[in-house]
């Protein structure tokens, strides 16, 4: 399968538009606070980069001066980059993050 076909397949599975950003963030997991960089956001979640190992796939919080604090869950991770699913309503995400970038 070509790279183009793979990319098309991934984009077809996405339920929400992703917007690339470079925002400072803070991940709260297992009583630890870790600095992170938020690489992209959507109504459903975010992709982040950490300097440390990504926490286990349990519940956590992601905070940013741009949108406050959301509850989230790690759904994948690879080499200090992780995909988070927001455990917030899409309406709340659209209302808060949508002030900074259009998400629909």
C-alpha positions, 0 to 999 in steps of 0.5 A: 500500500502506498504512503498516499493510500495509507494517509487517505485511509487514516484521514477517512477514519478521523471523525473530526478535523485536526488543527496543527498548533504549537501550544505549551501544556501540562499533563497531570497523571498519577499525581505527577505534572509533566510539561508537554507540547500540544501539536494538534487538536480536534473536537475529539482529542489532541496529539502531544509531545513529552520529554519524558515517557508517556504515562500509562493509558489511564485517565489524566488531565491536559491543561493549557492557558489556551483552554483550561483543563480537560479530562483525557485518556491516552489512546496511543503512544510512540516515542514520546508522542501520544494521542489523547481522547478528550473525555469532555463533550464536543460542545465544551471543546468547541466552545473553549478551543474553538475560540483559538482555532476553528474546529469545524 
